[in-house]
Amino acid sequence: MQKDLDPMPLAEGCELLLVGGGHAHLGLLRSLAMRPIPGLRVTLVADELAPIYSGMVPGLIAGLYAPEDCVVELPRLTLAAGARLIHDRVTGLQPTARRLLCARHPPLRYDLLSLDVGSVARPLPPGKGPLLPVRPIRNLEERFRAALPAARAAVIGGGAAGVELSFSLRHRLGPEAEITLLPGSRILPHSGPLARWIVRRALARRRITVIPGAPVAEAQPDALLLGDGRRIHCDLALWTTGAAAPAWLRKTGLTLDSQGFIKVDETLRSLSHREVFAAGDVAAMQAHPREKAGVYAVRQGPALADTIRRLVAGEAPRPFRPQRHTLALIGTADGEAIALRGRLALAGRWAWRWKRHIDRNWVARFAALPAMPATAAAPAPMRCAGGGGKLAAPVLSGALRRLGLTDGPEPLDDAALLNPPPGALLLQSVDQLRAFVTDLHVFGRIAANHALGEVHAMGGRPLSALALVTLPHAPAAWLEEDLYAMLRGAQEVLEGAGARLLGGHSGEGAEPTLGFSVTGTAEPGRLLRKGGLRPGDRLVLTKPLGTGVILAAAMRGEARAAWLEPALAAMQQPGGPVVAALAAQGATACTDVTGFGLLGHMAEMLRASRCSARLDTAAIPLLPGMQEALDQGIRSTLHDGNEATVAGLVENPPAALLDPQTAGGFIAGLPEASVAPCLAELRRLGAEAALIGTVTAGLPAISLT
Ligand SMILES: Cc1cc2nc3c(=O)[nH]c(=O)nc-3n(C[C@H](O)[C@H](O)[C@H](O)COP(=O)(O)OP(=O)(O)OC[C@H]3O[C@@H](n4cnc5c(N)ncnc54)[C@H](O)[C@@H]3O)c2cc1C
């Protein structure tokens, strides 16, 4: 007997986790952007930040669209929906504890969970050959481009996707290429004879050979071996034979159908776990079985939103009935399309214009949504200040216990006790950041990396850190999770740098912030200072610039995922090994590039060293998207202040060099002979380092070439 959902504990807030940025979840998020659900906190966990709209994939492969035409930007959509976004791959589920397991992020708790993770490719035939699975669609265009050139190409799979991709290949590879479609038993097995006749004729007109009735038995380096013994020579073969279920679902305890898809009822709820929902390809609708197609996933989005609204309001959800016949529009990639519905089929240029309009409109409706702050807490009663403004003791102790900070060899005392090595110098620094991403685990990692930068810049070894945390008022369960995620991220980075998180202070505030007081040690003769530059030294920068303007763009919902991903990765790149490499090559001076921007920090070094510098502007590495964001007029709030600081020192500074950095790279002076080996070592460490200029004699000034 299925047990129904308990009433939502709304006074305490309700947490909805969405897994996968599939078509249904996009619709759900859009609905939340237009009409939020008070008291519901929504978090999307997605392993790609800009999923491709499947309807445009053939056009993308044909070269009719650029990748950015076909994607929905999840950072923008979640901002509009007031939802949090975690860029990670889900690996498992603990349904009894209501926890979701991720590849990098600590387990996430939920009250309601919805899975829209799509499907994967069916198992490939044995052998090593030129096979390119089309599912999952992620990075398909990149993988396809890497497989080119191809004079002979095949498509394996005779559904609408396989047929349309054959047309795409004809267009992309040109009239000389040999294109073969291997549909298995026959093309479009779910359509009627008229549709098959029209499609076969369209394929023949475009000289696409169709070989039905012989499955692929083996992949060979330059051919496919068919079940009847024939060999089809090809340099590239797209594998699109239908949908299989993601393997990790088998260990979740959810009730699955014989193929491994999640069995759901008419309200898209799991048959076995009533707080779990599934939509899109991954759902097996028991009352209305359908083939796997994006049109159903699209229709399920608003239905899922309605179900969640009703549950949160304490009402019974309404059943979802998928349409019996769907319209399929198969583009021929040369200005025509074939429209199929039930047993009907028509072809023409009008059909292509219609398809293009539908597809473009679908993507565009996610781009034009205004941003909304990511908060959904239950209404807050009056909050205390002073000593009463701290986080509640159970919240704190719960998180600290999970971090292993309460069960060390010695009981915790009022203050942290340090035992630095005899003769060592002590370095201390402090830094604090406001959260700029809704993934607090990633924010914790970046805040720790940012704070460690100053100790690293001086050639020190981080020893310990004390954290200063604020979190906005929220139900206790959320606060403990947030505190844990944030400090766990920080702890990972601190421990990686050899430092221990010894304690700290936490309190309530308007928004999440995290700062650290870091203590480090250094040997007296091995300090790196800002003031050590000498004329003739070469200047090396260890990270590209751009985090300030990219984060400013992200907060307005204007940063593309393709900008954010490299920026977030750069901010998490550890500084310790980088400075060690600089020091080993005889660095004369070093500092970390943070809030004052490259020119501001360069100016500090030049003033301390009493010399000048010549910078090669073209050699300074920039993060993807930085220049585009600057060209759009986006600036960080610190930008103008940074410009004022270097006025008189440098003429007409480019905006990029004034951009404040979070967890930025290091600038160091190096003897000329050390530059080449140092850059080689830095690049081996994964740093995108560059030689950016030379120290010159004279009063502090910066000339730009
Ligand atoms: C070439 C091609 C063309 C197609 N054209 C059409 C068409 O024109 N019309 C149509 O109706 N159907 C079409 N389909 C079918 C369609 O692609 C699928 O039915 C549809 O994408 C399913 O949508 P979904 O919401 O289930 O998931 P998807 O759109 O596949 O999205 C799932 C998302 O979840 C993410 N994800 C997966 N696993 C995890 C994880 N463990 N953790 C976090 N995130 C995860 C994925 O990266 C992805 O972003 C086409 C398919 C192909 C291959």
The ligand as a Tripos MOL2 file, in Angstrom:
@<TRIPOS>MOLECULE
LIG
   53    58     1     0     0
SMALL
NO_CHARGES

@<TRIPOS>ATOM
      1 C1         19.6080   14.1090  -31.9320 C.3       1 LIG1
      2 C2         18.3350   14.1000  -31.1630 C.ar      1 LIG1
      3 C3         17.2820   14.8840  -31.5760 C.ar      1 LIG1
      4 C4         16.0880   14.8680  -30.9030 C.ar      1 LIG1
      5 N1         15.0600   15.6330  -31.3540 N.ar      1 LIG1
      6 C5         13.8950   15.5880  -30.7290 C.ar      1 LIG1
      7 C6         12.8040   16.3530  -31.1970 C.ar      1 LIG1
      8 O1         12.9020   17.0770  -32.1780 O.2       1 LIG1
      9 N2         11.6300   16.2750  -30.5180 N.ar      1 LIG1
     10 C7         11.4910   15.4810  -29.4230 C.ar      1 LIG1
     11 O2         10.4110   15.4210  -28.8580 O.2       1 LIG1
     12 N3         12.5080   14.7450  -28.9450 N.ar      1 LIG1
     13 C8         13.6970   14.7740  -29.5600 C.ar      1 LIG1
     14 N4         14.7300   14.0130  -29.0870 N.ar      1 LIG1
     15 C9         14.5620   13.2590  -27.8410 C.3       1 LIG1
     16 C10        14.8940   14.1820  -26.6770 C.3       1 LIG1
     17 O3         16.2470   14.5330  -26.7530 O.3       1 LIG1
     18 C11        14.7020   13.5840  -25.3260 C.3       1 LIG1
     19 O4         13.5200   12.8860  -25.2510 O.3       1 LIG1
     20 C12        14.6840   14.7300  -24.3100 C.3       1 LIG1
     21 O5         15.9190   15.4000  -24.3220 O.3       1 LIG1
     22 C13        14.4460   14.2210  -22.9450 C.3       1 LIG1
     23 O6         14.4060   15.3380  -22.1040 O.3       1 LIG1
     24 P1         14.6350   15.1600  -20.5720 P.3       1 LIG1
     25 O7         13.9880   16.3170  -19.9200 O.co2     1 LIG1
     26 O8         14.2360   13.8130  -20.1300 O.co2     1 LIG1
     27 O9         16.2140   15.2080  -20.3270 O.3       1 LIG1
     28 P2         17.3920   15.8830  -21.0850 P.3       1 LIG1
     29 O10        16.9500   16.9500  -21.9860 O.co2     1 LIG1
     30 O11        18.2340   14.7880  -21.6310 O.co2     1 LIG1
     31 O12        18.1860   16.5900  -19.9060 O.3       1 LIG1
     32 C14        18.7060   15.8910  -18.8100 C.3       1 LIG1
     33 C15        19.7210   16.7830  -18.1220 C.3       1 LIG1
     34 O13        20.1210   16.1900  -16.9100 O.3       1 LIG1
     35 C16        21.5360   16.2170  -16.8140 C.3       1 LIG1
     36 N5         21.9540   15.0680  -16.0200 N.ar      1 LIG1
     37 C17        21.9740   13.7830  -16.4160 C.ar      1 LIG1
     38 N6         22.4380   13.0030  -15.4270 N.ar      1 LIG1
     39 C18        22.7150   13.8240  -14.3850 C.ar      1 LIG1
     40 C19        23.2350   13.5920  -13.0840 C.ar      1 LIG1
     41 N7         23.5460   12.3640  -12.6360 N.pl3     1 LIG1
     42 N8         23.4280   14.6470  -12.2700 N.ar      1 LIG1
     43 C20        23.1110   15.9070  -12.6990 C.ar      1 LIG1
     44 N9         22.6160   16.1680  -13.9200 N.ar      1 LIG1
     45 C21        22.4080   15.1390  -14.7550 C.ar      1 LIG1
     46 C22        22.0060   16.1310  -18.2530 C.3       1 LIG1
     47 O14        23.3110   16.5970  -18.4230 O.3       1 LIG1
     48 C23        20.9730   16.9850  -18.9600 C.3       1 LIG1
     49 O15        21.3450   18.3340  -18.9240 O.3       1 LIG1
     50 C24        15.9290   14.0420  -29.7610 C.ar      1 LIG1
     51 C25        17.0060   13.2700  -29.3230 C.ar      1 LIG1
     52 C26        18.1870   13.2850  -30.0140 C.ar      1 LIG1
     53 C27        19.3270   12.4270  -29.5280 C.3       1 LIG1
@<TRIPOS>BOND
     1     1     2 1
     2     2     3 ar
     3     2    52 ar
     4     3     4 ar
     5     4     5 ar
     6     4    50 ar
     7     5     6 ar
     8     6     7 ar
     9     6    13 1
    10     7     8 2
    11     7     9 ar
    12     9    10 ar
    13    10    11 2
    14    10    12 ar
    15    12    13 ar
    16    13    14 ar
    17    14    15 1
    18    14    50 ar
    19    15    16 1
    20    16    17 1
    21    16    18 1
    22    18    19 1
    23    18    20 1
    24    20    21 1
    25    20    22 1
    26    22    23 1
    27    23    24 1
    28    24    25 2
    29    24    26 1
    30    24    27 1
    31    27    28 1
    32    28    29 2
    33    28    30 1
    34    28    31 1
    35    31    32 1
    36    32    33 1
    37    33    34 1
    38    33    48 1
    39    34    35 1
    40    35    36 1
    41    35    46 1
    42    36    37 ar
    43    36    45 ar
    44    37    38 ar
    45    38    39 ar
    46    39    40 ar
    47    39    45 ar
    48    40    41 1
    49    40    42 ar
    50    42    43 ar
    51    43    44 ar
    52    44    45 ar
    53    46    47 1
    54    46    48 1
    55    48    49 1
    56    50    51 ar
    57    51    52 ar
    58    52    53 1
@<TRIPOS>SUBSTRUCTURE
     1 LIG1         1 GROUP 0 **** ****
